[in-house]
Amino acid sequence: MAEFKEKVREFLGANTTELLSRPRTVITIDSKTPVYEAFQTLLDNNILSAPVWDATQEKYTGFLDVRDLVSWVVFVYDEQKVQDNTRLVDLIQHGQGQFKMSGTDGVTVSYLSRRHRFQSVAAGEPLTKIVEYLANGMHRVPVVDASGKVVNIISQTNIIQAITKHVSGITFDHSTDLTLENLDVGTKSVLSVSKDATVIDTLREMDRKQRSGIALVSETGRIEGTTTAKDLGIFIRDPTLAALRQPIFEYLKAVRSQQIEIKTPLITVHASDKLTRAVALLSATKVHRVFIVDNDEDFQAVGVLSITDILRFITSP
């Protein structure tokens, strides 16, 4: 496994942000944009977040993230403001009262963006620097040109895919490699809810733990599914009372059947598997975490391995 670290570190140090292709345009939100319009921009472009630009201060204030809407949904539901015909604009209007404080203008795009820091790197910086940021909890790193304009946003998945594409041989298990159990990577505590729990109860748990991925388990503890941040984006398009009261497993099965992307983002590995197998699965499926299960019969999740965990392992001494 020392060879794995060495190969990846060498690759990251030898390559810069220019290795990763830039999008034609980077979606940016003006800080003066009404909250509803800003979140609608995220949904219309099928993205989870976007940098927010403050023209007055001439700087980026942070990122607007669709996951911020989880706490809004819970608040509005508990205030009994969600109806069968609730629209996103209604949800936003009711939810803005949640964070209002005296002496402020209430919830604005600028205010929300400060919850997700803007820590950029200059174009041409080595990928090592990007990985250091991502390993310390950031979900995406903006790349800026000489004028300070964002020209790319590099995610954890972008890095994992670059590693599997350009570092030869690391996605194949070798008998001498240590297993996930031996490496002691990942998290032993698995956040889960019953697959029969309602959508609102699942969102409430996501909000309480500030997580986007929760395991959905059966009565026997068998893992049968998981939530993702993209699921929230799907829900927000039609945030009705009926949807919130549905069992989470059945709701996700229904909405995912209408999506072009991966239908069942539950990816599992065993503690006896090699780290390279987990890396290959994360790269191929574009999910952010795999669940470590005890065995194929009981199929109970005994741990979680995220891209953050892997990047921390790569950057650790």
N, C-alpha and C positions, 0 to 999 in steps of 0.2 A: 504493500500500500504506500510505502515511501516513494516507490517509483511513480505511482499515480499522482501524488502531490507534486513531485519534482517536475513531471511532464507538464502538468497543468500550470504550475507557477511559471515555468519557462515560457509557455505559450502566452500567458497573460502579460508577462513582462516584455515580450518581444513584439507585441501587437498593440495598436492604439484604437481609439474610438472609430478611426476611419475604416477599420475592417468591417464594421457593421453598417449595412446600407441605411441611408437616410430616407425618410419618407418624403414625398413631394411637398407636403405641407405638414406643419405641426399645428394641431388644433390648440388655439390659445383663447382664453376667455378674459374679456375686459373686466376689471374689478367693479365697474359701475353697472354691469349687466344685472338685471333683476334675477333673483335667485331661481325662479321657475325657469326662465329662459336659459340660464346657465346649465341647470341639470338636464333640460331638454336637449341642449347641445351635445351633452355626453351621450344621451340615449340615441339621438339621431345619428351619431357617428360611431355607435357601438363601441365606445371606449369607457373605461372605468374612471379615468381621471384626466385632468388637463391643467397645465400651468395657468396661473392667473396673473395678468399684467396690470400694474397700476401706472397709468399714464402720468398722473400728477407727480408721483414720486420717481417715475422713470425706473421702475424695478419690478421684478416678479415677487409677489408676496407669498407664494406657496402653490399648492395644488388643490383644486376642487375635486373631491372624490365621491363617487356615487354611493360608497359605503356609509357616508355620513347620514344618509337618509334612513338607516336602520333605526337610530334612536328617534327620529321624527315619526316613523311609522308607529313605533311602540307608544310614544307620547300621545299621538292623535287617536290611536285606538283606545287607550286608557281613558282619554277624555270623551270617549263615545262620539267622536266626530267623523268616524269612517262610516260611510253608507254604501249601499249596493251600487250606487252610481258615482262613487268617488273617483275624481280624476287627479292626475299629478298636481295640477295647479291648485286644487282644493287642499291636497295634502300639504303642499308648501305653505299656503296661506295660514292654515291652522297651526302647522308646526313652528312657524316663525315666532310664535308666542312663547315657545319653550325656553329660549335663551335670552329673552329680553331682559335688559338690566337698565337701571336708571343711569342717565347720563350718556347713553349710547343710542345709536340709530337702530338697535336691534340686530337681527341676523342679516348679514350681507354676504355677498360672494367673497369680499375681501376678508371678512371675519372668519368665514369657514375655511378659507385657503390657508390661514395661519396655523391650522391644526395639522397640516402636512407640509413640513419644511421644504424649502427650495434650496437644495445644496447641489450646485452644479460643478461640472468640470469643463475645462476648455477643450475644444476640438483638437485632436491630436495627442491627448493625454493617454498614457498606457492603460490598458484594461485592468491592470493591478489596482489602480486607484478606484475604478468603478466598483470592483469586487469588494474592496475594503468598505465602501459605503453600504453596499447591499448586504454585506455580512453583519453590519451593525444595525439592521432593522429597517433600512430604507427599501421601499418596494420598487422605486424607479429613480434613475439618475438623469437629469437633463444635461445635454451637451450644448454649450453655447459657442458662437463664433466670436471673432475679434470685437464685434460691436456689442456683444452681450445678448444677442438674439438666440433663442432656442432653435437648434437645427436638427436635434434628434433627442429621443428619450429612450434610454436603455433600461430594459427590465431584467429581472432575474431570469426569466425564460430565455431572453436573448442571449444571455451569458452561457447558460447551460447548453443551448443549441450550438453556440459557437464552439464550445469545448468539445462536444461530441462530433462536430463536423471536422474540426481542424487538428485535434490531438489524436494521432493514430493509436489504435489498439486499446484505448481505455474503456470502451464499452463491451469488452469481452472479459468474461470471468477467467481468472487464472487461479490455479490450485494453491498458489502461495499467498494470494491476497487474503487479508483478514475479513471476517464476516461483519455484518452490521452489529451483531451482538458483541463481538470482540472489540470493535472500534468504539463502542459506547457513544454513538451519535444519535441525534434525534431526541424526542421527548417521550418519557415513559407515561405521563399522564395524558389520557385521550379524552377530549371533550366530546360528549355524545348526548343525544336525546333519543327518545323512542321514535321509531319510524311512524308511529301513530300520533305523535304530538302534533298539535295544530301549527300552521304556518306562523301565527302570531307568537306562540310560545317559543318556537325555534328562533324567531327574530329577537325575542326578548333575551334569550340565552346568548345569542351572537352579540347583542348590544352590551350585555353584562360583562362578557369576557373579551369584548373587542376582537372578535375573530370572525372570519368570513367562511371558514371551513369547519363544519361540525359533522361528526360521524352519526349516521342514522342506524340504530340497532333494533333487532327483534326482541321479543320477550326473553329469549335465551341468551341475549348478548351478542348474537351473531351480527357482524357488520353487513349492512345491505345497501348502503348508499352514503352520500355525503353532499353537503351544500357547497356552493362556490360563490364567489363575488358576482359572477355573471348571472347567477340565479336572481340576485337582488335586482339587477337591471331589467330582467324579464318581468319580475313582479311589479316593479314601479310603473311599467307601462299600463298596468290595469290593477291599481291598488284598491280592490273592492273588499267589502266586508265578507262576502261569500268566499273569496280567495283566502283571506286571513283565517277563516274557520275550517278550512280543509286540512286533512292530515298531510303533513309535509311530504311524505314519500309519494303519495298519490298525486299531489299537486305537481311535484317536480317531474314525475313520469309523464304527466300530461303536457306540461309546457315544453319539456325537452324534446318530445316527439315532433314538435313543430320547428325545431332548430336544425340548421345545417351542420353546426359544429358537433363535437363529441356528445353523444347522448348520455353516457353513463360515466362520469368522471371519477368513479371509484377505482383507484389503482392500488393494488396491494403487493407487498413483498413479505418474505419470511425473514426472521432474525438470522437464519443460516445463509441468506443470500449475500452476495458481495455488493459493496457500495457502487461498483460500476454498473450493476444491473439497475439499481435505483436511478442512477444518473441517466441511463439510456431510456428508461420508462418516462421520466420527467420531461426529457427532451422530445420524445416522440408524441406524447399526449398533450403537452403544453399545460398540464396541471401544475399546481404549486406545491403539492405534498403527496406522499404515498403513505398508506397505513401499513404498519407492520403487524401481521396476524400470527397467532400462535400455531395453528395447523389448519389444514384444508377441511377437516371435519367440523371442528367447533367454529372456526373462522372468526375468532374474537380479536379485536384490535388491542394489542398490548403496547403499542407505541406509534408515534407519528414522525416521519422524516420529511422535513421541508427543504426547499431550495436554500433557504437561509441557513439551515443546519449544515448543509453540504458546503456552502461558501465559507462558513465559519471554520469548518474542518480544514478546508484548503488553505485558509489564511493563518491557522493556528501554528504555533512553533512545532 
